[in-house]
Amino acid sequence: MASDRNSDSSLSKVVKTGMLTACLATASVAMTGCSTQKELKVGEKLQRNGKEIVVAGQLYNIDAPVVLWTDTGGYDAYRVEKRFGKYDDSKWDNIKDSIDTPNRYNVRFGRTSQGVWNEEEIEQIRGGGWDLAKLQDKVDQFVYHYDVCGTSEVCFKVLHDMRGLSVHFMLDIDGTIYQTMDLKERAWHAGTSNDRSIGIEIANIGAYSAEALKKDGNALDTWYKWDEDHKTYISIPERLGDGGVKTPDFVGRPFYNDKVKGEVQGGELYQYDLTPEQYDSLIKLTAAISEIFPKIDLVYPTDENGELITKVLPNNGADFQGFVGHYHIAGYKIDPGPAFQWEYVMEEAKKLKEAK
């Protein structure tokens, strides 16, 4: 899960991802690259199909279900008050003793492997005057987290309401992606990588040692049950209701029926894998991010033999561009855990990009 905040227009262009091309227009600009042209009336509503993310104010289609912070049922990291609980009790004046700042994000300062932004650049962006090219030049990491919360609703409550932190995306067990803020913002999810990275919290209750799993009421036994066919399914604790999962009556099942055992940060851990629905959406988002951000290559940390590195990288990953786990940039973290299928995600994302 996310750690700390610090360690230290209208649309008028065709936007491509690795999956497909979305055509958008303003009232005075004809759509480029579409088979037909349409003159839009002043005040005419522009439709979104629910599969787009927002980058520097522009929509990018990713061909997976996306709920934006502006949508009904979305999670808005820009809000000051708590998202959950009675509204009057959630106002800033009533919570400032538990959270030390009203905002849970700030401006990307540009502290990356390419250096620090100068004063002129900071003046340009401090009022929101981003251009996409500048963002693409500075953002070169995408960080995978698991949330240890089980569902995205619980994750947002913990991050935003309780810890005063944030993340750009959350991925629920049914494959729904929630975007909580524009990717131009500096979310507080990955410490020293916040300036240069985009982050996602994947709904998964996490990975545990054999010793931890011997205890009564351990997280895996609480969150995973078995049906009459001995198939594993996610059992959201009764106290959480439906957990806020968007798909009605959704039954989530891990990609593999059994727990996955693996080593992270030198310790042996057990974890249930993500759901197939999560992988499907994550692969599409991964491909799109790599397409939109040229410096985020479809690579992950590997050793000289091409094997996944499962511990913190030298200098907390400062010299690496691409996709990383939280454990690659912080030695005390173990997410996204031993079950996460790095090669599968990257290879499938590459196929989507090559098919464009």
N, C-alpha and C positions, 0 to 999 in steps of 0.2 A: 504494500500500500504506500501511498505518498508519504514522504517524510516531512521535510521542513520547507519553509519559504525561502530561506537563505542558507548558504554555507558561505559563507563569506559575509446611392448612388443608384443609384439605379444601375441595372446590369444591361450591358449592350454588346456583349462579346460571346463568341462561341467558346465554351470551356471544355477541354478534353481531359478525360482520365484514361486509364488503361482499359476501361471496360466499354465505354460508349461516349458519344458526343451529345451534350445538352445544348439546345439552342434557346437563347434568351434575347430579349429586345427591349429597347426603350421606345417611348412614343415617337421620337424623331429619327430613330436609326433602324434601318431594315435589318432583319436577321441575316447574319453571314453564314454561308455554308448550308442553309436549309433549302429544301426543295421549293418552298413557296415563301413569299414575303407578305407580311401583314402590317398594315398601318394601324397602330394602336391609338385609341382615343385617350384624350386627357382624362386622368382619373380611372382608367380601366384597370381592373385588378389583374395582376400577374400571378399565375398559378405556379406553385411549387409541387413537385410530385412526391415529396417526403423521402427522397433518397439523396439529398444534397448536404454537404458540409459547407461551412463558411470560412473563407480564408481572405483576410484583409478586405472584408466587405463584399467579396465575390462568391457566388455559388458554384460549387463543383459537384457534379454527379458522381456517386460512388456505387450505385446499383445495389444498395443495401438499406434497410430501414433506418432512418435517422430522425430523431426528435430534437429540434433545436431548442435553445433556452427561451426563444420567443414563442414557441408552440404551446398550446394547451397541454398540460402534463409534463412540460419540460422542466429542467433544473437550471436555474439562473444563478451563475456564480457572480454576477454583477450586483445582486441585491445585497443590501446592508443587513436587513433583519434576518432572523432565522427562517429557514424554509418550513420547518415543522413546528407544531404546537400552536397554542392560542396566539392570534396575531398580536394582541396588545402586550402579551408577555414576551413576544419575539422582537420587539422594537429595540433599536440600538441602545437607547438609554437604560434598558432593562437587562442587557446582556454584556455591557462593556466591561464588567468586572471579571468575566470569564474569558472574553476574547479581546486581545489587546489592540486590535485595529479594525475599523469597520469594513475595509476592503480585504478581499482574500486573493488579490492578484496585483500586479503592477506592470510598469513598462519594461519591456526587454531592454537591458542596458547594452547588449552587444558584447558581453564578456564571453568570447568564444575562442576556439583555437586560431581564429583569424585576427584576433586582437580586439580592442575596445573601440566603441564608437566615439567619434570626436564630438565636441560641443555643438557644432553646426548640425550634425545628424540627430543628436538628442533633441535639439530645439525643433527640428522638423517633425519628429514623431511624438513628442510629448502631448500634443493636442489631438492626437489621433490621425495625423497626416501621413499615414503609411502609404508607401507604394509597394506593390507586390514584389518587384525585383529586389528591393532592399531586404524584405523578409526572406526571400529565397536565398539570398546571399549569406545570411547569418544563421539560419536554422539548419542544422545538419545532424540532429539526433532525434530518434523517436524512442520513447521509453515505455516498455511493457511493465505494468504492475498487476498483481492480483489484489483484490480489495480487502480480503479477510472479513467481509461483511455479508457475502452471500448473494445479495441483490443490489442493483444500482440505487434503489431508493434508500436503502440503509446506508450505502456508501456515501451518498450525498449528505445525508443527515450527519454522519460522523465527521466527514471532511469539513463541510461548510458550517454546520451549526455548532459542532462541539470542538473542533480543532482549529478552526480559522484557516483552513488550507483549501486548495483547489486543484483541479485537473481539467484538461481540455475535453477529454472524452471519457465516458463510462460505457461499458459493454455489458448488457444484462444477459441473463441465462437464456433468454429466448432469441438472442441475436440482435435485439434492438440497441442501436448506438445512440447515446445521449451526448450532444455537444453542449457544454455549459458556457462557453465563451468563444469569441473569435480567436483563431490561431495566432493572430498578431500579438495577443496578450502574453505576458509572462505569468504562467500559472505556477502555483507553489506546490510542487509535487516531487521534485528530484534534486533538491539542494544545489550543488555547484553546477548542475546541468540545466537549471531552469532557464537561463538566458538563451540557450541554444537549442532547446528541445521542445517537443510536443509530447504529451503524456496521455496514456489511457489506463483507466482502472478497470480490470476485467473481473466481473462478478465470479468469485470463487472463494470458498472458505479457507483455502490455503494448504500449506504443507507442514507436516509434523514429524517429529522423531518417533521411533518405536516406543521409547519410554513415555512420551506424552500420550500415545494412543492406548496405553495400558490403563490410563486413568478413567474412572467412570465419568460419563457425560462428556467425553472428549468431542471435539468439533466434528470430526468425520462421522462418527456414529450418530451424532445429533442431526447432521445435515443430509446424510445419505442412508437410504433404506433399500430393501429388496422386495420385489413383488413376488407373486406366486410362481413366476417362471424364473426366479433367481436373477432377474435383471435389476441392475442398480438404477435408482432414480433419486433426484434431489427432493428432499422433504423439508420444505421451509417450515421452521418452527411455528407452532400455533400462535405464539405471542406476536408474530409479525404479519399475521393474516396472509394475504397473497404476496406479500413482499413488494408490492407495487409493480409486479411484472405486467407488461402491457398486453401480452397475448392471453386472452381469457382461458382459464383451465389448462394452462401450459404445464406439461410434464417434462422436466428437463432430465436428460440422461447423459452421463459422461461419455466421451468418445470411446473409451475402453471401459468394459464392465468392472474390471478390478482396479484397485489402487496401483499407481505407478511408483516404483521405488527408484531413487536416484540420489546423486551427491550434489550438494550445493554448498559453497563456502567450506568444503572439506568435511561436511557432516552428511550422514545418510538420512533422507527424508522420504515420507510417503504422502502422496497427493492423488486425488481424483482429477482426471483430465477435464478440460473444458467441454462444453456440449458441441455437437456438430453445428448447431445454429450459430454458436459463438464463433467457431472457426470460419464458417462461411462468410460472416460479416467482417471478421477481422482480416481475412485474406483480401477482401475487396478494399477495405480501408487502407491496408498496408500497401497494396498496389497503387492506389490513388495518391497516397502521401508521397511515395517515391516518384510518381509522375509529376506531381505539383512542385515538389522540392528537389531540385537536381542534386543537391549535396547529400541527400539521404538515400544512399544506394541500398539495394536489396541485399544487404550483407549483414551478418551478425558475427560476434567475436569467436574466432576459431584459432586453434593452435597450429603448429607447423605441419601437423598431420591432417588438418582439416576438420578436427573434432571440436565440438562446442566447448568453449571455456565456461566453466560454471563457478567462477569466483570473480572477485573484484579485479578490474583491469588496472595496470600500472597508472598512477596519477589519476585514479578514479575515472578512467576512460576519456581523459581530456584530449587524447590524440586519435580517438576513434570517431569515424563518421558512419552513420548507418542506424541499424536497429539494435537496441540493447535492452537487457533486463535491468530491473532496479538493482539486482545483485552485482551487475557489472560496474556500477558507478558508486556503490556504497557497500563497504565490507560487512556491515551489520545487517544487511537485507538479504532475503532469500527468494523474493518474488521475481519472476512469475512461477517459480517452483520447478521441480524435476519433471513434471508431467508435460510441460509446455512443449509443443512440437515445432521447434524452430525450422528445421529443414522443410517440413511440410508446408508451413506458412509461406516461407520464402519461395519455394519452388512453384507453388500454386499462384502466388502473386506474380512471379515472372511470366507464367503462362498467360495471365490476364493482360499484362503489359505487351507481350509479344503479339497478342491476338488483335490489338487495336488497329 
